[in-house]
Amino acid sequence: MADRAEYARKGIARGRSVVVLQYTDGVVFVAENPSRALHKVSEIYDRIAFAAVGKYNEFENLRIGGVRYADLRGYTYDREDVTARGLANVYAQTLGTIFSSAAEKPYEVELIVAEVGSAPEEDQIYRLPHDGSIVDEHGSVAVGGNADQISSYLDQRHRDGMTLSEALKLAVESLSRDNNGGERRLTAEQLEVATLDRTRPQQRKFKRILGRQLSRLLEESGPAGAEEPAADADAGAGESGATAEGAGGKGAKGGATDKDVKNVKNVKGKDGPDGEPLL
């Protein structure tokens, strides 16, 4: 079991880091991801989002399973019955079964499941390591890459009541630090940014921050100023989807569309020992 755990940890550490922070109006996800086709952050349901690091094909299978679970539960019962806690329990059972099974290798993935509440104290963030354990996080969390160093940096600087601009700047600063203590510059093209925004009037709170909006936030100099309202960058886009599987009904509007991912071999980044992309 120790060998299996070490194998999984090494695979996760080769992936690029993901940072999740709470801010005044919700939760922001920031990932270093140069690929425009393969997403590390995705919508699961109305108020729930998913982030992962490790082998893409493995965490993508888990994401799709989570979308199906959320759609089915929301359609069968009620949309409010779909919670991040319930989804985290499902993921924990799956990862724990795979990790303890001698018939297959453990998944080289680490997950974050977050849900935005109607107030900051109702936000929920869960981190799920490769062995299926659940860690209830508050404020900030980092996974993948040099996650320990990034987490220590965030713990010292994150505070309650941060604006989106301040939280985004802190996340980028933490991701820019390398193992030797130096810093590098991350551009908007190298980042994947999304939020769960509790102030959105729509039932779906997930949105991506792209293009000029992201560049404008990153280029602001000095102390973070007043937050600009983020544009609804993912409106109508198919990246996270809005259609559920199966027939309509109360659970058929909030799920994410499952799309086949093509040209995986063309992704530039670190690869695992068997050639599969690590994100």
C-alpha distance (Angstrom), angle and dihedral (degrees) to the residues before:
residue distance angle dihedral
M1 . . .
A2 3.80 . .
D3 3.80 89.9 .
R4 3.81 91.3 50.0
A5 3.80 91.2 49.5
E6 3.81 92.0 49.2
Y7 3.81 90.6 48.7
A8 3.80 91.7 52.8
R9 3.82 94.2 44.9
K10 3.80 92.5 52.1
G11 3.80 91.1 50.4
I12 3.81 91.9 50.3
A13 3.82 92.5 47.2
R14 3.82 90.3 58.0
G15 3.81 90.8 61.3
R16 3.80 123.8 87.7
S17 3.80 115.5 -97.8
V18 3.80 128.7 -99.5
V19 3.81 122.6 -155.4
V20 3.81 126.1 -161.7
L21 3.81 121.0 -168.4
Q22 3.77 135.4 178.5
Y23 3.79 116.4 -131.4
T24 3.81 134.5 173.9
D25 3.80 97.3 -80.8
G26 3.79 100.8 33.7
V27 3.79 142.8 -62.1
V28 3.82 127.1 -36.7
F29 3.82 125.1 -155.2
V30 3.82 119.0 -156.7
A31 3.80 121.9 -178.6
E32 3.77 133.5 173.1
N33 3.79 100.2 -124.9
P34 3.84 123.2 146.5
S35 3.81 91.9 -175.3
R36 3.80 117.3 98.6
A37 3.82 92.6 -168.5
L38 3.81 104.4 47.7
H39 3.80 114.5 59.6
K40 3.79 125.4 -156.0
V41 3.83 92.2 -172.7
S42 3.80 121.4 53.4
E43 3.78 142.9 160.7
I44 3.79 118.6 -103.9
Y45 3.81 103.2 175.9
D46 3.81 142.5 -26.5
R47 3.82 98.2 -55.3
I48 3.81 100.5 7.1
A49 3.79 130.6 91.5
F50 3.80 134.3 179.5
A51 3.80 131.6 -144.5
A52 3.79 128.4 179.6
V53 3.78 144.7 172.3
G54 3.81 129.4 -158.3
K55 3.78 131.2 47.5
Y56 3.77 110.1 11.6
N57 3.80 98.0 -146.8
E58 3.81 91.5 52.0
F59 3.80 99.1 48.9
E60 3.81 91.3 39.8
N61 3.83 89.0 59.0
L62 3.80 88.7 51.2
R63 3.81 91.7 48.6
I64 3.80 92.1 51.9
G65 3.80 90.2 48.6
G66 3.79 89.9 51.5
V67 3.81 91.9 51.3
R68 3.80 90.6 51.6
Y69 3.80 92.3 47.8
A70 3.82 91.9 49.6
D71 3.80 94.5 46.5
L72 3.79 93.6 47.5
R73 3.80 94.3 46.9
G74 3.80 93.4 45.3
Y75 3.80 92.0 48.9
T76 3.83 95.2 44.4
Y77 3.79 97.5 44.3
D78 3.80 121.8 3.4
R79 3.79 136.3 -51.3
E80 3.80 91.0 -114.6
D81 3.81 89.7 59.0
V82 3.81 89.7 70.0
T83 3.82 105.4 90.3
A84 3.79 136.9 165.7
R85 3.80 89.3 -121.4
G86 3.79 92.0 57.4
L87 3.78 92.2 45.8
A88 3.81 91.6 48.3
N89 3.81 89.8 52.9
V90 3.81 90.6 53.1
Y91 3.81 91.6 49.5
A92 3.81 91.0 46.4
Q93 3.80 91.7 54.8
T94 3.80 91.9 48.6
L95 3.81 95.7 47.0
G96 3.81 92.9 42.8
T97 3.81 92.4 51.7
I98 3.80 92.5 49.2
F99 3.81 93.2 45.5
S100 3.82 94.2 51.4
S101 3.81 94.5 43.3
A102 3.79 115.3 100.7
A103 3.79 91.3 -160.7
E104 3.82 96.0 74.3
K105 3.79 139.7 23.7
P106 3.83 119.3 -95.7
Y107 3.78 118.2 -98.5
E108 3.80 112.9 -97.2
V109 3.80 93.5 -141.4
E110 3.78 140.0 107.7
L111 3.80 118.8 -161.6
I112 3.79 138.6 -158.2
V113 3.81 120.9 -160.9
A114 3.81 116.3 -171.7
E115 3.80 134.2 -179.0
V116 3.79 125.6 -168.7
G117 3.79 117.7 -139.8
S118 3.78 132.5 -158.9
A119 3.84 88.6 -96.9
P120 3.84 132.5 27.0
E121 3.79 93.0 -107.0
E122 3.81 89.5 58.2
D123 3.84 94.6 56.9
Q124 3.80 114.7 114.7
I125 3.83 127.5 -156.5
Y126 3.81 122.0 179.1
R127 3.80 126.4 -174.8
L128 3.80 118.1 -157.0
P129 3.82 118.0 -166.1
H130 3.79 124.3 -159.2
D131 3.83 94.3 -85.6
G132 3.82 95.2 59.9
S133 3.79 98.6 -108.3
I134 3.82 117.6 142.1
V135 3.80 123.1 -132.7
D136 3.80 118.0 -168.2
E137 3.81 106.3 -142.8
H138 3.79 130.8 -165.3
G139 3.78 130.6 -164.6
S140 3.78 101.1 -6.0
V141 3.80 140.8 2.5
A142 3.82 136.0 179.4
V143 3.81 130.5 -163.9
G144 3.79 134.3 -175.8
G145 3.79 130.8 23.1
N146 3.82 112.2 29.3
A147 3.81 91.7 -11.1
D148 3.83 94.9 156.3
Q149 3.80 93.1 57.6
I150 3.81 92.4 44.0
S151 3.81 92.6 48.0
S152 3.80 91.2 51.3
Y153 3.82 90.3 50.5
L154 3.82 91.6 49.6
D155 3.80 94.5 46.3
Q156 3.78 90.4 57.0
R157 3.81 95.7 48.7
H158 3.80 109.6 27.2
R159 3.79 116.5 99.2
D160 3.77 137.8 172.8
G161 3.78 118.5 -92.1
M162 3.80 98.0 32.8
T163 3.80 117.8 157.0
L164 3.79 121.2 -124.6
S165 3.81 90.5 -103.7
E166 3.81 92.3 52.2
A167 3.80 93.9 45.5
L168 3.81 92.1 48.4
K169 3.79 92.0 49.8
L170 3.80 91.7 49.9
A171 3.80 91.6 48.9
V172 3.82 92.7 50.5
E173 3.80 91.6 46.8
S174 3.80 90.7 52.8
L175 3.82 92.8 48.0
S176 3.82 90.8 48.2
R177 3.80 93.3 62.5
D178 3.81 115.8 95.0
N179 3.79 129.7 -153.7
N180 3.82 92.3 -92.5
G181 3.80 93.8 56.4
G182 3.79 94.5 -104.3
E183 3.78 125.9 125.2
R184 3.79 133.8 -127.6
R185 3.77 131.6 -170.4
L186 3.79 119.3 -106.2
T187 3.80 117.3 -161.1
A188 3.79 128.8 -155.2
E189 3.83 89.5 -102.6
Q190 3.81 90.1 61.2
L191 3.80 95.5 50.7
E192 3.78 135.9 78.2
V193 3.80 111.3 -158.6
A194 3.80 130.0 -179.7
T195 3.79 136.7 158.1
L196 3.77 141.7 -154.8
D197 3.81 98.6 -140.0
R198 3.79 115.2 -165.9
T199 3.84 91.2 -166.8
R200 3.81 94.3 65.5
P201 3.80 111.5 112.3
Q202 3.81 90.7 -144.7
Q203 3.77 121.6 90.8
R204 3.79 89.0 -121.8
K205 3.81 109.5 73.4
F206 3.81 98.5 -176.1
K207 3.80 120.2 103.2
R208 3.77 136.9 157.8
I209 3.80 124.1 -128.1
L210 3.78 108.8 -140.4
G211 3.77 144.6 158.2
R212 3.79 120.5 -6.1
Q213 3.80 94.2 2.5
L214 3.81 91.8 57.7
S215 3.81 93.0 42.8
R216 3.80 90.9 50.3
L217 3.80 91.8 52.4
L218 3.80 92.2 48.1
E219 3.80 94.9 46.8
E220 3.79 95.6 54.1
S221 3.79 107.9 114.6
G222 3.79 130.3 -148.9
P223 3.81 123.1 10.8
A224 3.77 113.9 -4.6
G225 3.78 110.8 -93.7
A226 3.74 132.3 -157.0
E227 3.75 114.8 -36.4
E228 3.76 118.4 -104.3
P229 3.77 114.5 -140.5
A230 3.78 106.4 -101.7
A231 3.76 115.0 -122.6
D232 3.74 117.9 -116.7
A233 3.78 90.6 -104.5
D234 3.76 97.0 171.2
A235 3.81 97.5 47.5
G236 3.74 107.6 134.0
A237 3.80 92.5 -3.4
G238 3.74 121.1 130.2
E239 3.79 96.9 -142.0
S240 3.76 95.0 99.9
G241 3.79 97.7 11.0
A242 3.75 131.2 -148.5
T243 3.77 106.2 -139.1
A244 3.76 124.7 94.1
E245 3.77 127.3 -142.9
G246 3.76 117.1 -95.4
A247 3.76 129.5 3.1
G248 3.79 127.5 -8.4
G249 3.75 127.7 -97.4
K250 3.73 135.3 112.6
G251 3.79 93.1 -44.5
A252 3.77 96.4 44.4
K253 3.79 98.8 79.3
G254 3.78 105.4 55.7
G255 3.81 106.8 52.0
A256 3.78 127.3 98.7
T257 3.80 122.3 -110.9
D258 3.80 115.2 -113.1
K259 3.80 110.5 -132.4
D260 3.76 128.7 -173.7
V261 3.79 111.3 -114.9
K262 3.79 115.1 -136.8
N263 3.78 135.4 -169.6
V264 3.79 93.7 27.9
K265 3.78 89.7 159.0
N266 3.78 90.9 64.0
V267 3.80 94.4 64.0
K268 3.77 113.4 113.0
G269 3.77 112.5 -139.2
K270 3.75 143.6 79.8
D271 3.77 116.0 -36.5
G272 3.74 130.1 -153.8
P273 3.79 123.1 -115.8
D274 3.81 90.5 -90.6
G275 3.81 93.8 49.7
E276 3.83 97.8 -102.7
P277 3.81 115.6 136.3
L278 3.78 120.0 -100.1
L279 3.79 114.9 -152.1
